[in-house]
Amino acid sequence: MNIYNLFDDIVFIYSNETPYILEKQRYFEKRNIPIQFLYAENDLDGWCSLQAIQSAYNNNSNTLLIFKDDFIENSWFTEERLLKSIEFMQNNIDWDIFCLGYSLFYKSFWNYSKVTNDIILHSPSQFNVICYTRNAMKEILDNYEDYMGIITYEEYISKFIHCQTYCICPTLFDNTSHRNRFLVGFQYSLTGIKYEFWNKYIYLLIISIIMFYIKRTIISNVSLKNKKIDSNQNNNFNDFYQQLLR
């Protein structure tokens, strides 16, 4: 069974600047992914996704998966974790957008809710492998004209439409120019920390920083006073010594 059968449409968006396009083509063929290639002459801040979304919506598709041209599997990718994402989308009716590849640190990390050990409710940025429901497609197409050319597509998706966005964490796909396993693993580790604990940790960290600077200021002032005292004592001694010489 092909785990990508959940999606009615799967699109790969590429341009003249797409790196390793033949390598990407072999990637899809090897995994038997029924991909459609969509050429985008100008990305226009990510808005090229609109063409794929409009086409899928017109074809009465209920689900759409888009691969951007800079995607690459990272070390956290496994068939099992991809299947977990697919099963979540199959068994839940409240998701609108699901991100398989993204950058969690690009915007505020703290606006997330943990759903399972692998899935969080979060609107990330710099996404390059992303799934849409028909409801999300409609929401995007109904409102984009007021924002296109003013903000980026990612900002529009994250802030100006009303959709439930989920992510697999750690992300399964990286950007080819931002491959960093440490950061991916670190962001995953942070999602295991409960809000209450993290808020307490941040509070203690802030207090520690404040105390450090207070201590540093006190030590600096004391050192300055000691220098003045030593300087005065030296001056007094020099005056006394000069008087003796006279």
N, C-alpha and C positions, 0 to 999 in steps of 0.2 A: 504493500500500500504506500502510495506517495503522500508524505505528510503535508505537502503543499496543496493537496486537493481541496483544502478548506476554502481557498481563495478562488473566486470566480475570474479575477483578472490579476496577472502578475506582470509588472512593467519594470523594465530597466531603462533609466533615463541617461543618455550619454550625449557627448558633444565632440567637436573636433579636438578638444583638449583632454579627452578622456584617456587616462593612462592604462596601458595594458588591456585594450579592449578585446583582443583575441583571447587573452587569459580569462577575462570575465565570461566570454562566450563559452569557453571550455568548462568553466565552473558550472554554468547552468546545464550544459549538456551532460556532464558527468553525474549530476544529481537529478537528472530527469525533471528539471523545473520548466514547466510550460511558459516560457517567458515571451513577452512582447517587447521589441526594441523601439524606444521612442527617442528620436533625435531632437535635441534642444539646441538651437543655434546660439541663444543667449539665455543664460540662467535667470537674469533679472531678480537677483536676491532671493532665489529659491522658488519663485512663482511659476517655474516651468512645470511643477507638479500639477497645476490646474488643468493642463491639457489631458493628463492621464486620468485625473479625477472626473473631468467632464465626460470623457469617452466612456469610462466605466459606468458612470451614472446613466448615460444615455442608453447603454447596453443592458440596463436593468440589473446590473451586478449588485450583489448584496455585500460583497467583500472585495477589497483591493489591497494588494501588496506592492509597494514601490521600493525598488533598489536604486539608490543614487550611484553615480559612477565611481565614487571614491571609497566604496565599502570594501572591507576585507574581514575575513573571519579572524577572531583573536584567540588567545589561548584558553579562554573561558568557554568557547563554543564546543558544544557536544550535541549529538543528535537527541540525547535524552532531555537536555535543557530546552532545546527547540521544541520538542514534543510537548513538554510541560506548558510552554507558551501557547501552542496550538490547542491543547486540551482546555486551557483556561478560556480561550476565545470561543471554543465550541460549547462550553458548559456554563458560560455567564452571558447574560443578556444586557448587562449595564455598561459594557465597554463600548466606546466609540472609536478610540484610537489606541493602537498598541505599538510600542516602539521596541524593535529588536536590535537596532543599532543607533547609538546616540552618545552625547557627551553630557554626563550628569553635572559636571563642575562648571559648565559654562554660565549657568545662572544660579540663583539661590538654591542650595542643596536641601535646605531644611523644609521646604514645602512638599513633603511626601508623607504617605501613610503606607505602612507595611501591610500587605495583604496575605502573602505567604512568605516562606523562606526565600523564594526566588522572584516574587512579583511585588511591585510597589505601585501605588497610585501617585503619579507624578507627571508634570509637564516639562520635559527636558528641552534642550536646544541642540543644534548641530546634529539633528537626526538624519541618518542616511539609509536606514531600512525601517520602513514604517507601514503599519496596517491600518486600513480604514473600513468602517462599516458604511452601509448606505446612509444611515442617519448622519454620520460625520461628513460624508460627501455632500449631502444636501445642505448642511449647516455651513460648510465652507463655500459652496457655490452661491448660496443666498446672500452672503454678506461681503464677499471679497472686494467688490467694486469700490467701496468706500476706503479701502486700505491699500490696495495695490499701487505701487509706486511711491507710497509714503513711508511704509515700514517694510521690514523683511517678512517673507512668508512664515518663517519660524516664529517671529513675534506675533503675527496674526493668529497662528495656531495656538500658541501658548497663552495669549492674553485676551483675545477678542472673539472667540467662539465658545459656545457652551457645550463642551464635550468632556466625557470622562476619558482621561488618558492614563494608560497603564504602561509599565516598562518591565522587561525582564532584567534582573539585576544579579550579577554583573551583566553588562551589555554583551551580546553575542558577536556584534560586529563593531570594528573600529573604523576610524577614518585613516586612509593610507598615510596621511602626513602627521597623524597624531597617535602613533601606536605606543602605548605605555602600559605595560601590564601592571606595574606597581600602582598607578593611580586607579586603574580599574579595580584591582583587588582592595585598595584602600577604601574606595567609595562603597564597595560591597560590605566591608567590615563595619563601616559607620552605620549602615542600615540596620545592623543588629543591635544598635544601642537605643534603648527606649528614650522617648522624649524627656521623661522625668529625670532620668539619670543624666542625660546630656545637658539639660538646663542647669542641673546642679553642678555639673562639671564646668560648664561655661562660667557660672557664677563664681565658683572657687578660683577659676583661672583669672577672671577679672580682678578679684580681690587680691590674688597673689601678685598680679602685675602692679596694682596700686601700691601694695605694701612694699614691693621691690623698689619702686620709684621714691616712695617716702623714705625708705631706709637709705637709698642712694643719696637723696637730698640732704638728709641729716648728717650722713658721713661726710659728704662734701662740705657742708657748712662747718662741721667740727674741724675738719682738716684745714679749712681756710682760717678759722679762728686760731688753731694751733700754730699755723704758719705766721699769723700776725703776732702772736705772743712770742714765738721764737725770734721773729724779726725785731720786736721791741726790746727783748732781752739782749739780743746781740747789739742793738744800737746803744742801749744803756751801758752795756759792758765796754763798748768802744769809747763812749763818752768818758766813763770813769777812768779807763786806761789812758786816754789822752790827757786828762787832768793830772794824773800821776806823773806823766812825762813832763809836764810843765813845771 
